[in-house]
Amino acid sequence: MGNNRGSIGSELYEFFKDSLEQVNPRENFKGIFSNWRKDLLAGVTVAFIALPLALAFGVGSGLGAMSGLWGAIAGGLIGSLFGGSRIGVSGPTGPKMAQLAVIMIGYQLASGAPDITFAFTIIFLSGVILVALSFLKVGRLIYYTPYSVIAGFMCGIGVLVIILELDPLLGLPNAKNVMDVLKGLPYAITHFRPHSVELSLGTLALLFAYPKISKRISFLRGIPGTLLALVVGSLVANFFGLDVDFIGNIPVGLPELHMPSFTSYTFSDYLLPSLSLAGLAVFDSLLTCLVNDNLSNDKHNSDRELFGQGLANIFAGLIGGLTTATATMRSVALFKSGGRTVFASFVHGLVLLAIAVFLGPVAAKIPLPCLAAILFKVGVDIIDYRVVPIAHKLPVSDLIVFITVLVVTVVEDLLVAMGIGMALACFRFVQEITKVYKYELDKDSNTEELSERDGNVTFSPKGPLFFGSVQKINNVLSGVSNQKSILIDLSNVVFIDLSGAFALDDAVKNFRERGVVVEIYSPKGEVNKVLENLNLYKKWQEECEAKLQLAV
């Protein structure tokens, strides 16, 4: 017992030691100033791309424009230094904004305003969960998520953002959910505010046309389309005195500290939304990191990225910032602007900090229809146009997964959609790995795994012995009959789980009840350790001794 405790303690120590090594950000600081001139320019450029998006995401979440800006600052200052991608830019994203907006529907004060204490608490807690996930090394699981799940989730979020922004485009208050928007469309169409519609449609037209316009007008190529649309829309609204809503009063200076509080609701009320925020941050961030790797020919560290996002969300929750993730568009823009190290993203955070501290009154004059148009365009851009045109041609299993995740995301809840998506991902993974294992068994035939000589059988399974392969193993062993003895050779088994171990135990019991002498060979390794920890060796030995005594 003492040896087992010592062994477990040693294993835990080695595990956490390795985890600390994986999330250690020292690699980020190697050569941090090697490209400082280009990084400086790239950081400033991306800051002005991030500014209108951050403000829009803050308004869209219901927590206010400055919460979006403080979230972008937290991502820029913390996520950049401690993350796992050199060119990753952290901050609020469209999916995270939509997710938080949906969550906050159920947590409002008596006045109807969102409970900001609850909001910043779950953002803080989601950061803690992300840090824990980084230590558990779950980042690499992104490689095992079927693309149909990812595409369905992203398309669902895109459709969700588009629908939720319909009322603000028309100059009306935000509806609580998709069904309220759809039910209220007849009213919205007949009671829209003309100036809001004109301004939002004009902003949308500029955003959609900007790629072609910037190609023809050379000096516009270095100006982000969202920033130009925001500036033009704000100037038009203020100069002509349009009847539209504005962001309104924004305090200047350093942010107020928001300490987490867990007293107003039950523990599950805090935990489940936090898990949802953390789960989406994993998807959102690591998928962007894969894009970054393709761009830069670099390789990100998934566990460190989750660690950095965890710290960024903890910091965001404390300063009243929106939840963060690694943002694709801003990361690509940073790379194309010449950014090559984490210094560029850090500069982007510093620029946003300067704006938040000194330019609050200017941001207060930004019209809400412009921000609604920017968010609407974000929703359009989130949709996966690689999958949508060929959706009807997808394999049936992928099509079912894609549609299920998309529909649940839009009409039900992002947390439920994430749960269903992960369940489907696990099911597909097990399905595929089982197919591979079955194929390998069939290819090799039983003669290689099951051999007989003079009434003595040797069974040598190969690969993993897990719940997906138990049926096949049982089928092979059921064919063994009227034998003197059987040797189960586990030297080629690379992994065994509880299902595999108990299936082996059942087989040993069955053979001995039929009078067959059973021997187990398992060289020192992980498989042997699992069988020892489950006390199966001890059990088999005791059963064998009891059998001999009975015979005597």
Secondary structure as the mmCIF struct_conf table of DSSP 4:
data_model
#
loop_
_struct_conf.conf_type_id
_struct_conf.id
_struct_conf.beg_label_comp_id
_struct_conf.beg_label_asym_id
_struct_conf.beg_label_seq_id
_struct_conf.end_label_comp_id
_struct_conf.end_label_asym_id
_struct_conf.end_label_seq_id
HELX_RH_AL_P HELX_RH_AL_P1 GLY A 2 VAL A 23
HELX_RH_3T_P HELX_RH_3T_P1 PRO A 25 PHE A 29
TURN_TY1_P TURN_TY1_P1 LYS A 30 ASN A 35
HELX_RH_AL_P HELX_RH_AL_P2 TRP A 36 SER A 61
TURN_TY1_P TURN_TY1_P2 GLY A 62 GLY A 62
BEND BEND1 LEU A 63 LEU A 63
HELX_RH_AL_P HELX_RH_AL_P3 ALA A 65 ALA A 74
HELX_RH_PI_P HELX_RH_PI_P1 GLY A 75 GLY A 79
HELX_RH_AL_P HELX_RH_AL_P4 SER A 80 PHE A 82
BEND BEND2 GLY A 83 GLY A 84
TURN_TY1_P TURN_TY1_P3 ARG A 86 ILE A 87
STRN STRN1 SER A 90 GLY A 91
HELX_RH_AL_P HELX_RH_AL_P5 GLY A 94 MET A 104
TURN_TY1_P TURN_TY1_P4 ILE A 105 GLY A 106
STRN STRN2 GLN A 108 GLN A 108
TURN_TY1_P TURN_TY1_P5 ALA A 110 SER A 111
BEND BEND3 GLY A 112 GLY A 112
STRN STRN3 PRO A 114 PRO A 114
HELX_RH_AL_P HELX_RH_AL_P6 ILE A 116 PHE A 135
TURN_TY1_P TURN_TY1_P6 LEU A 136 LYS A 137
HELX_RH_3T_P HELX_RH_3T_P2 GLY A 139 TYR A 144
BEND BEND4 THR A 145 THR A 145
HELX_RH_AL_P HELX_RH_AL_P7 TYR A 147 LEU A 164
TURN_TY1_P TURN_TY1_P7 GLU A 165 GLU A 165
HELX_RH_AL_P HELX_RH_AL_P8 LEU A 166 LEU A 169
TURN_TY1_P TURN_TY1_P8 LEU A 170 GLY A 171
HELX_LH_PP_P HELX_LH_PP_P1 PRO A 173 ALA A 175
BEND BEND5 LYS A 176 ASN A 177
HELX_RH_AL_P HELX_RH_AL_P9 VAL A 178 LYS A 183
TURN_TY1_P TURN_TY1_P9 GLY A 184 GLY A 184
HELX_RH_AL_P HELX_RH_AL_P10 LEU A 185 THR A 190
BEND BEND6 HIS A 191 HIS A 191
HELX_RH_AL_P HELX_RH_AL_P11 PRO A 194 ARG A 216
BEND BEND7 ILE A 217 ILE A 217
HELX_RH_3T_P HELX_RH_3T_P3 SER A 218 LEU A 220
TURN_TY1_P TURN_TY1_P10 ARG A 221 GLY A 222
BEND BEND8 ILE A 223 ILE A 223
HELX_RH_AL_P HELX_RH_AL_P12 GLY A 225 PHE A 239
TURN_TY1_P TURN_TY1_P11 PHE A 240 GLY A 241
BEND BEND9 ASP A 243 ASP A 243
STRN STRN4 PHE A 246 PHE A 246
BEND BEND10 GLY A 253 LEU A 254
HELX_LH_PP_P HELX_LH_PP_P2 PRO A 255 LEU A 257
BEND BEND11 THR A 263 TYR A 265
HELX_RH_AL_P HELX_RH_AL_P13 PHE A 267 SER A 296
TURN_TY1_P TURN_TY1_P12 ASN A 297 ASN A 297
HELX_RH_AL_P HELX_RH_AL_P14 SER A 302 ILE A 319
TURN_TY1_P TURN_TY1_P13 GLY A 320 GLY A 320
STRN STRN5 ALA A 325 THR A 326
HELX_RH_AL_P HELX_RH_AL_P15 THR A 328 LYS A 336
TURN_TY1_P TURN_TY1_P14 SER A 337 GLY A 338
BEND BEND12 THR A 341 THR A 341
HELX_RH_AL_P HELX_RH_AL_P16 VAL A 342 PHE A 358
HELX_RH_AL_P HELX_RH_AL_P17 GLY A 360 ALA A 363
TURN_TY1_P TURN_TY1_P15 ALA A 364 LYS A 365
STRN STRN6 PRO A 367 PRO A 367
HELX_RH_AL_P HELX_RH_AL_P18 LEU A 368 ILE A 382
BEND BEND13 ILE A 383 ILE A 383
TURN_TY1_P TURN_TY1_P16 TYR A 385 VAL A 387
HELX_RH_3T_P HELX_RH_3T_P4 VAL A 388 LYS A 393
BEND BEND14 LEU A 394 LEU A 394
HELX_RH_AL_P HELX_RH_AL_P19 VAL A 396 VAL A 411
TURN_TY1_P TURN_TY1_P17 GLU A 412 GLU A 412
HELX_RH_AL_P HELX_RH_AL_P20 LEU A 414 GLU A 449
STRN STRN7 LEU A 450 ARG A 453
TURN_TY1_P TURN_TY1_P18 ASP A 454 GLY A 455
STRN STRN8 ASN A 456 PHE A 459
STRN STRN9 GLY A 463 LEU A 465
BEND BEND15 PHE A 466 PHE A 466
TURN_TY1_P TURN_TY1_P19 PHE A 467 SER A 469
HELX_RH_AL_P HELX_RH_AL_P21 VAL A 470 SER A 478
TURN_TY1_P TURN_TY1_P20 GLY A 479 GLY A 479
BEND BEND16 ASN A 482 ASN A 482
BEND BEND17 LYS A 484 LYS A 484
STRN STRN10 SER A 485 ASP A 489
TURN_TY1_P TURN_TY1_P21 SER A 491 ASN A 492
STRN STRN11 VAL A 493 ILE A 496
HELX_RH_AL_P HELX_RH_AL_P22 LEU A 498 GLU A 513
TURN_TY1_P TURN_TY1_P22 ARG A 514 GLY A 515
STRN STRN12 VAL A 517 TYR A 521
BEND BEND18 LYS A 524 GLY A 525
HELX_RH_AL_P HELX_RH_AL_P23 GLU A 526 ASN A 533
TURN_TY1_P TURN_TY1_P23 LEU A 534 ASN A 535
HELX_RH_AL_P HELX_RH_AL_P24 LEU A 536 ALA A 551
#
